[in-house]
Amino acid sequence: MIQPNQKITFAYWVPNVSGGLVVSNITQRTDWSYEYNVRLAQAAEKSGFDYALTQIRFTAGYGADNQHESVSFSHGLLAKTEKLKVIAAILPGPWKPALAAKQLATIDHLTEGRIAINVVSGWFRGEFDAIGEEWPEHDQRYVRSEEFIRCLKGVWTEDHFSFEGKYYQFKDYSLKPKPMQKPHIEIFQGGSSRAARDMASRVSDWYFTNGNTTEELKKQIDDIREKAKLNGHKVKIGVNAFIIARDTEEEAQAVLQEIVDKANIQAVNAFGNATREAGASTTEGEGNWAKSTFEDLVQYNDGFKTNLIGTPQQIAERIVALKSVGVDLVLSGFLHFIEEVEYFGQKVLPLIRELEVKQQQQLTIQAKSA
């Protein structure tokens, strides 16, 4: 599973919506404003983060009363940074592939190849109903997303592109200029259902999964990569994690407990009900959050489950363990973003790099003795 000499990479959730990354009334020194997010992006870039992921919301809900649009906000952050790659979340439905392809190709040129896309198939029907968008049943949303991705790839890599799908059609279309990135702009997606994993195994460059234990993540990763191999495709894996790094384990656990104790109970329960309704429509009858407890749902994407909560040494060891089962990227959330991103870069990341070197040395020794 471990890629020789390949370092695990890090992304952070951009707080471009209000409320932070936990559904809790705990005090947070995190803000959804552009000014705060520029400072955060610059701090993350200096602290060793490779990617930032913007969120897409069209309506208020679960504490996110205000939301900046993802693509324009991503471009705004790229304009104020030098190395960071920003992943813009896009919903098929509100966006059409022709617009997304053109929009992102232009940003790619303006930022010298630092834009990426996260194709979000959608799980919250109320949002789509509110803006008058079609809401296909669960597996059909992934059919639509797969067509969306195939169209993006075609438009970005071919001239005279034609496509005849259920949701999208192109006829002899040539996009000029094409993106700077080759073969195309990086494409991310999320989801834990069978339909989501199968789509990733066919068309996506990156697959985001919800937080989970190392053992459960290994099952998902092995499944996706076996399917991808059969399809002649390769996909990298990112896992969601809410990181609470403190000087002592007691301090870190106390922060977690305070987040849960001050949870917005009404909002968490509403979120849980919506996700269960969405999960019931999947082929397997359960979705991303089917096995999530109340505590898990306080962090949107099961970030507590990944257990990156403790001292810098504990967190570094757990991240290297994630790498050993095939995780390529950790998608990170924090309570107080700027301070904690900087702490992570200063205290945790150097330990991770040291452990990676030791891990690689052990693999080399094992290979020589085999």
Residue, then its C-alpha position, 0 to 999 in steps of 0.5 A: m500500500i505504501q508508495p515508495n518515497q511518497k510523502i502523505t499530503f495535507a488539505y484543509w477545509v476552507p471555512n467559507v461558510s459560517g459556523g466552522l466545522v463543528v455543529s456546536n455552540i463552543t467558542q471558535r476563533t474561526d471566521w467565514s470572512y474573506e479577510y480571515n480566509v486569506r490569512l488562513a490560506q497564507a498560514a496553511e501554505k507556510s505550514g506545509f499544506d498542499y491543498a485547500l477545499t472550499q465548501i458549496r452550500f446554496t441554503a442555510g442549515y446546520g449552523a451555516d447561516n452564511q455561505h460564500e460561493s465556492v468557485s469565486f472564493s477559491h479564485g480569491l484565495l489563489a490570488k493571495t497565495e503562491k503554492l497552495k492548490v485550491i479545490a473548488a466544490i461544484l454541484p452537478g445540477p446548478w452547474k453544467p459541465a460546459l460552464a464549469a470546464k470554461q470557468l475552471a480552465t480560465i482560473d487555471h491559466l490565471t493561477e498557473g495551474r493551481i485550481a482543482i475541482n471536487v464534484v459533489s453529487g449532493w445528499f440534501r434534497g431540501e437544498f435542491d428543492a429550494i433552488g428549483e433543481e432536479w433531484p434524481e434518486h441516489d444512484q442516478r445522482y452518481v450517474r449524472s456526476e460520472e457523466f459530468i466528469r467524463c464531459l469535463k475530461g473530454v472538453w479539457t483534453e479533446d478538440h471536437f468533443s462529442f458526448e451523448g448521455k442521459y444528462y449531458q450532450f456535446k456536439d463537436y465542441s472545442l474549448k480554447p484555451k484548454p487548461m494548463q494542467k496536463p492531462h487535465i485539472e485534478i478531479f476529486q469526489g466524495g461519498s461512501s456508498r457503493a455507487a460513489r466508490d464505483m464511480a471513483s474507481r472509473v473516473s476520479d483522480w481522488y476519492f474523499t472518504n468520511g473519517n473512520t478507523t484505520e481498519e475500516l478505511k483499509k476495507q474501503i481503500d482495498d475495495i476501490r483500488e481493486k475495482a480501479k485496477l480492473n478498470g485500468h484506472k488509478v485513484k488516490i485516497g483522501v480521508n476526512a479528519f478533525i484534528i485536535a493537537r495539544d501538548t497533552e492528551e488530556e488537553a486534547q480530549a477536554v477540547l473534544q468533550e467540550i465540543v460535544d457537550k456544547a453541541n447544537i442538539q437541534a441542528v445535529n439531530a436535523f442533520g442526522n435525520a436528513t442524512r438517514e433519509a438520504g442513506a435510505s435511498t441508496t442501493e445498500g439502504e445506508g449512506n455515509w452516516a449510517k453508523s454515525t453516533f450523535e457525537d460523530l455527527v457533531q463534525y459533519n464528515d465523521g472527522f472525530k472517528t479518524n482519531l487525530i486527537g492527542t499529542p503531536q507524537q500520537i497524531a503523527e503516528r496515527i497519520v503514518a498508520l493511515k498512510s500504511v493502509g493506502v491514505d494519500l491525503v488527510l483532509s483536515g478540520f480544526l476548531h481555531f483554524i489559523e492557530e491550529v494550522e500553524y501548530f500542526g505545521q510546527k509540532v506535528l508535520p516534522l514528526i510525520r516526516e521523520l516517521e515516514v523516513k523510518q518507515q521507508q528505511q524499514l521497507t527498504i530493509q525488508a525488500k533487501s532481505a526478501 
